[in-house]
Amino acid sequence: MLEVLGLDARTELVYRLVLEEPELRLDEIVARLGRSEDDVRRALDQLAELCLLDDDPHGTEQGQPVFRALDPAASLPFLLSRREAELARQQRGLEVARDAMSVLTTDRGRRAGGGFDVVKRLEGIDAVRERLTELAELARAECLSLLPGGAQSPDTLEASWPLDRRALERGVRLRSIYQDSFRNDPPTLRYVNRLGSLGAESRTLPTLPLVMVVVDGEVALVPLDPDDGRAGALELRSKGAVAVARMLFEQLWVNATPLCSAPARDGNGLTPQEDELLSLLAKGHTDATAARRLGVSLRTVRRMNAELTARMQVRSRFQAGAEAARRGWV
């Protein structure tokens, strides 16, 4: 329940025990929880760093320090305020990034130094693929990618492999953010794990705003139409546009789940994908549009809806919405 404040579930158990039974020794905590001493020590260290625990070196019993929790009425509101401020800063950053992207991608008339167009229009999917191949071969330092949707086609994976492998061999840092739904596609998952063995980094989020590639902090590709990837793309080369694109990626990267970890459930027991589905439905999206946003099938969305409805012990979608609101899920 306190994970949002920086406490994982195992550390929270230690905190609750020390809070309920003050002045426990280390060996007593280990015995009560049935965990290793090292595991308990790590949890105690984390609680001390969060100013939730008072380790009094003068208070010992049987040669071991005695632990007592600080007053939660004072310590927990402080952690909550700090987390709220952090989330507010991230939200403001995302809003600024989206606004700037909207303005910069419509500016086609200006030119940058070096003879490059500030904005170049690439018509059709074939032109985009050709340009991505060129950029992959020219990359020197890093390539950042946002890749909405679930499974990648076998042809796409086969064509991408030699380009990605050569880039990694040159020392290019590859970082990609996929949607959570891609974890359900074995071929795509195998491909990304294969890249990971060579040093590529991958994370996932429930939804992504658009397809985007940023190369070496110098060029960014964004779609002409975020709802139609086959229409083509805009190649951005102005420093401001590329900086905004890179900032958007970094904001999403911080909140994304590493591929090696399963998306964690929040304090309400919801996965990020379930939480995003509830948010989409609360905003008026249909099952079909929610499925497209999440990169999953309509059947999957309906199954998730049925599971959430059963979990809330209600019968209708209206009741589910009211109950989700009552529980603070939306």
C-alpha positions as CSV (number, residue, x, y, z in Angstrom):
1,M,0.0,0.0,0.0
2,L,3.0,2.3,0.6
3,E,4.9,1.4,-2.6
4,V,4.2,4.8,-4.1
5,L,6.1,6.4,-1.2
6,G,9.2,4.3,-1.9
7,L,8.5,1.2,0.2
8,D,8.3,-2.1,-1.6
9,A,6.0,-4.7,-0.1
10,R,8.8,-6.6,1.8
11,T,10.1,-3.4,3.4
12,E,6.5,-2.3,4.3
13,L,6.0,-5.6,6.2
14,V,9.1,-4.8,8.3
15,Y,7.8,-1.2,8.9
16,R,4.4,-2.4,10.0
17,L,5.9,-4.9,12.4
18,V,8.2,-2.4,14.0
19,L,5.4,0.1,14.2
20,E,3.0,-2.3,15.9
21,E,5.6,-3.8,18.3
22,P,8.2,-1.1,19.3
23,E,11.7,-1.8,20.4
24,L,12.1,-5.2,18.6
25,R,15.6,-6.6,18.3
26,L,17.0,-7.6,14.9
27,D,16.8,-11.3,15.7
28,E,13.2,-10.9,16.8
29,I,12.2,-9.2,13.5
30,V,14.0,-12.0,11.5
31,A,12.1,-14.7,13.5
32,R,8.7,-13.0,13.3
33,L,8.9,-12.5,9.5
34,G,10.8,-15.8,8.6
35,R,13.2,-13.9,6.4
36,S,17.0,-13.8,6.2
37,E,19.0,-11.4,8.4
38,D,20.5,-9.7,5.3
39,D,17.0,-9.2,3.8
40,V,15.7,-7.6,7.0
41,R,18.8,-5.4,7.3
42,R,18.3,-4.1,3.8
43,A,14.7,-3.2,4.7
44,L,15.8,-1.5,8.0
45,D,18.4,0.5,6.1
46,Q,15.7,1.7,3.6
47,L,13.4,2.7,6.4
48,A,16.2,4.6,8.0
49,E,17.0,6.4,4.7
50,L,13.3,7.4,4.4
51,C,13.3,8.7,8.0
52,L,10.7,6.2,9.1
53,L,12.9,4.4,11.6
54,D,14.9,5.4,14.7
55,D,17.9,3.2,15.2
56,D,19.0,4.2,18.8
57,P,22.6,3.0,19.2
58,H,22.3,3.3,23.0
59,G,19.3,1.1,23.1
60,T,20.5,-2.5,23.0
61,E,19.2,-5.8,24.3
62,Q,21.2,-9.0,24.3
63,G,23.9,-7.3,22.4
64,Q,21.7,-6.3,19.5
65,P,20.3,-2.8,18.6
66,V,16.7,-2.1,19.3
67,F,14.5,-0.6,16.5
68,R,11.5,1.6,16.9
69,A,9.5,3.4,14.3
70,L,9.2,7.2,14.2
71,D,5.7,8.7,14.5
72,P,3.9,7.9,11.2
73,A,1.7,11.0,11.7
74,A,4.8,13.1,11.1
75,S,7.0,11.0,8.7
76,L,4.4,9.6,6.2
77,P,2.9,13.0,5.3
78,F,6.4,14.3,4.5
79,L,7.0,11.3,2.2
80,L,3.6,11.8,0.5
81,S,4.3,15.5,-0.1
82,R,7.7,14.8,-1.6
83,R,6.2,12.2,-3.9
84,E,3.3,14.5,-5.0
85,A,5.8,17.2,-5.8
86,E,7.9,14.8,-7.8
87,L,4.9,13.6,-9.8
88,A,3.8,17.2,-10.4
89,R,7.2,18.1,-11.8
90,Q,7.1,15.1,-14.2
91,Q,3.6,15.9,-15.3
92,R,4.5,19.5,-16.1
93,G,7.5,18.3,-18.0
94,L,5.4,16.0,-20.1
95,E,2.8,18.7,-20.8
96,V,5.5,21.1,-21.9
97,A,7.1,18.4,-24.1
98,R,3.8,17.6,-25.9
99,D,3.0,21.3,-26.5
100,A,6.5,21.9,-27.9
101,M,6.3,18.8,-30.1
102,S,3.0,20.0,-31.6
103,V,4.4,23.5,-32.4
104,L,7.8,22.3,-33.8
105,T,6.4,19.6,-36.0
106,T,4.3,22.1,-37.9
107,D,7.2,24.4,-38.6
108,R,8.4,23.4,-42.1
109,G,9.8,26.7,-43.4
110,R,12.8,27.3,-41.3
111,R,16.3,26.0,-42.1
112,A,19.2,25.1,-39.8
113,G,22.9,25.4,-40.5
114,G,24.9,22.8,-42.4
115,G,22.4,22.7,-45.3
116,F,19.8,20.4,-43.7
117,D,16.1,21.2,-43.7
118,V,14.8,21.8,-40.3
119,V,11.8,19.6,-41.2
120,K,11.8,17.1,-44.1
121,R,8.7,15.3,-45.1
122,L,9.0,11.5,-45.8
123,E,6.0,10.3,-47.8
124,G,4.9,6.7,-47.2
125,I,6.1,3.8,-45.1
126,D,8.8,2.8,-47.7
127,A,10.5,6.2,-47.5
128,V,10.4,6.0,-43.7
129,R,12.0,2.5,-43.7
130,E,14.7,3.6,-46.1
131,R,15.6,6.6,-44.0
132,L,15.6,4.6,-40.8
133,T,18.1,2.2,-42.4
134,E,20.3,5.1,-43.3
135,L,20.2,6.6,-39.9
136,A,20.9,3.3,-38.2
137,E,24.1,2.9,-40.3
138,L,25.1,6.5,-39.5
139,A,24.4,6.4,-35.8
140,R,27.6,7.1,-33.7
141,A,26.5,7.5,-30.0
142,E,22.8,6.6,-29.3
143,C,19.5,5.6,-30.8
144,L,16.3,6.1,-28.8
145,S,13.0,4.6,-29.9
146,L,9.4,4.7,-28.9
147,L,7.6,1.6,-30.4
148,P,3.8,1.5,-29.8
149,G,1.9,-1.6,-30.6
150,G,2.4,-5.2,-29.7
151,A,4.0,-7.8,-31.8
152,Q,6.5,-6.8,-34.5
153,S,6.2,-8.6,-37.9
154,P,8.8,-11.3,-38.7
155,D,9.9,-9.2,-41.8
156,T,10.5,-6.2,-39.6
157,L,12.5,-8.2,-37.0
158,E,14.6,-9.9,-39.8
159,A,15.4,-6.6,-41.4
160,S,16.2,-4.8,-38.1
161,W,18.6,-7.5,-36.7
162,P,21.8,-6.7,-38.8
163,L,21.3,-3.0,-38.4
164,D,20.9,-3.2,-34.7
165,R,23.7,-5.7,-34.3
166,R,26.2,-3.5,-36.3
167,A,25.2,-0.4,-34.3
168,L,25.8,-2.2,-31.0
169,E,29.2,-3.5,-32.2
170,R,30.1,0.2,-33.0
171,G,29.4,1.1,-29.4
172,V,26.0,2.8,-30.1
173,R,23.7,2.8,-27.1
174,L,20.3,1.5,-28.1
175,R,17.4,2.2,-25.8
176,S,13.8,1.3,-26.7
177,I,10.4,1.6,-25.0
178,Y,7.8,-0.8,-26.1
179,Q,4.2,-1.3,-24.9
180,D,3.5,-3.9,-22.2
181,S,1.4,-5.9,-24.7
182,F,4.6,-6.9,-26.6
183,R,5.6,-9.1,-23.7
184,N,2.9,-11.5,-24.8
185,D,4.5,-12.1,-28.3
186,P,7.2,-14.7,-28.0
187,P,9.0,-13.9,-31.3
188,T,9.3,-10.2,-30.5
189,L,10.3,-11.0,-26.9
190,R,13.0,-13.4,-28.1
191,Y,14.3,-10.7,-30.5
192,V,14.5,-8.0,-27.8
193,N,16.2,-10.4,-25.4
194,R,18.7,-11.3,-28.1
195,L,19.5,-7.6,-28.5
196,G,19.7,-7.3,-24.7
197,S,22.5,-9.9,-24.7
198,L,24.5,-7.6,-26.9
199,G,23.9,-4.6,-24.7
200,A,20.6,-3.0,-25.9
201,E,18.3,-1.7,-23.2
202,S,14.5,-2.1,-23.3
203,R,11.6,-1.1,-21.1
204,T,7.8,-1.1,-21.4
205,L,4.8,1.1,-20.6
206,P,1.0,0.4,-21.0
207,T,0.6,3.1,-23.7
208,L,2.9,5.3,-25.8
209,P,1.9,8.6,-27.4
210,L,3.5,8.0,-30.8
211,V,6.2,6.2,-32.8
212,M,9.5,8.2,-32.5
213,V,13.2,7.7,-33.2
214,V,16.0,10.0,-32.0
215,V,19.5,9.5,-33.3
216,D,22.6,11.0,-31.7
217,G,20.7,14.0,-30.3
218,E,20.7,15.4,-33.9
219,V,17.7,14.1,-35.8
220,A,14.3,12.8,-34.8
221,L,11.6,11.0,-36.8
222,V,7.9,11.4,-35.8
223,P,4.8,10.3,-37.7
224,L,2.9,12.6,-40.0
225,D,-0.2,11.1,-38.5
226,P,0.1,9.3,-35.1
227,D,-3.0,7.2,-36.0
228,D,-1.6,6.1,-39.4
229,G,2.0,5.0,-39.3
230,R,1.9,4.2,-43.1
231,A,1.3,7.8,-44.0
232,G,4.9,8.8,-43.6
233,A,7.0,10.9,-41.1
234,L,8.6,14.2,-40.4
235,E,12.4,14.3,-40.1
236,L,13.3,17.0,-37.5
237,R,16.8,18.5,-37.4
238,S,16.4,21.7,-35.4
239,K,18.1,21.6,-32.1
240,G,15.0,22.7,-30.3
241,A,12.8,20.0,-31.9
242,V,15.3,17.2,-31.3
243,A,15.8,18.3,-27.7
244,V,12.1,18.2,-27.0
245,A,11.8,14.7,-28.6
246,R,14.7,13.5,-26.4
247,M,13.2,15.0,-23.3
248,L,9.9,13.2,-24.0
249,F,11.8,9.9,-24.3
250,E,13.7,10.5,-21.1
251,Q,10.4,11.3,-19.2
252,L,8.8,8.1,-20.4
253,W,12.0,6.1,-19.8
254,V,12.1,7.0,-16.1
255,N,8.5,5.7,-15.6
256,A,8.9,2.6,-17.8
257,T,9.4,-1.0,-16.5
258,P,12.7,-2.7,-17.4
259,L,12.2,-5.7,-19.6
260,C,13.8,-8.0,-17.0
261,S,11.1,-7.1,-14.5
262,A,7.4,-7.8,-14.6
263,P,5.2,-4.7,-14.4
264,A,4.5,-4.2,-10.7
265,R,1.0,-4.0,-9.2
266,D,0.2,-0.7,-7.5
267,G,-1.2,-0.3,-4.0
268,N,-4.7,-1.2,-5.3
269,G,-3.4,-4.5,-6.8
270,L,-3.7,-3.1,-10.4
271,T,-1.1,-3.7,-13.1
272,P,0.0,-0.6,-15.1
273,Q,-2.0,-2.0,-18.0
274,E,-5.2,-2.5,-15.9
275,D,-4.8,1.0,-14.4
276,E,-4.4,2.5,-17.9
277,L,-7.5,0.6,-19.1
278,L,-9.6,2.0,-16.3
279,S,-8.3,5.5,-17.1
280,L,-9.1,5.2,-20.8
281,L,-12.6,3.9,-20.1
282,A,-13.2,6.7,-17.6
283,K,-12.3,9.2,-20.3
284,G,-15.0,7.7,-22.6
285,H,-13.0,5.4,-24.8
286,T,-14.8,2.4,-26.2
287,D,-13.4,-1.2,-25.8
288,A,-12.1,-1.0,-29.4
289,T,-10.2,2.3,-29.0
290,A,-8.8,1.2,-25.6
291,A,-7.6,-2.0,-27.3
292,R,-5.8,0.1,-30.0
293,R,-4.2,2.4,-27.4
294,L,-3.0,-0.6,-25.3
295,G,-1.8,-2.5,-28.3
296,V,-3.9,-5.5,-27.5
297,S,-6.9,-7.3,-29.1
298,L,-10.5,-6.4,-28.5
299,R,-10.9,-9.8,-26.9
300,T,-8.1,-9.1,-24.4
301,V,-9.7,-5.8,-23.4
302,R,-13.0,-7.5,-22.8
303,R,-11.3,-10.2,-20.7
304,M,-9.6,-7.6,-18.6
305,N,-12.9,-5.8,-18.2
306,A,-14.5,-9.0,-17.0
307,E,-11.7,-9.7,-14.5
308,L,-11.9,-6.2,-13.1
309,T,-15.6,-6.4,-12.8
310,A,-15.4,-9.7,-11.0
311,R,-12.7,-8.4,-8.7
312,M,-14.9,-5.5,-7.7
313,Q,-17.9,-7.9,-7.3
314,V,-20.2,-5.9,-9.5
315,R,-22.4,-6.9,-12.4
316,S,-22.5,-4.0,-14.9
317,R,-20.0,-1.6,-16.4
318,F,-21.9,1.3,-14.8
319,Q,-21.5,-0.3,-11.4
320,A,-17.9,-1.1,-12.2
321,G,-17.2,2.6,-12.9
322,A,-18.9,3.7,-9.7
323,E,-17.1,1.2,-7.7
324,A,-13.7,2.0,-9.2
325,A,-14.3,5.7,-8.4
326,R,-15.3,4.8,-4.9
327,R,-12.1,2.8,-4.4
328,G,-10.0,5.6,-5.8
329,W,-8.9,3.6,-8.8
330,V,-9.8,6.3,-11.3
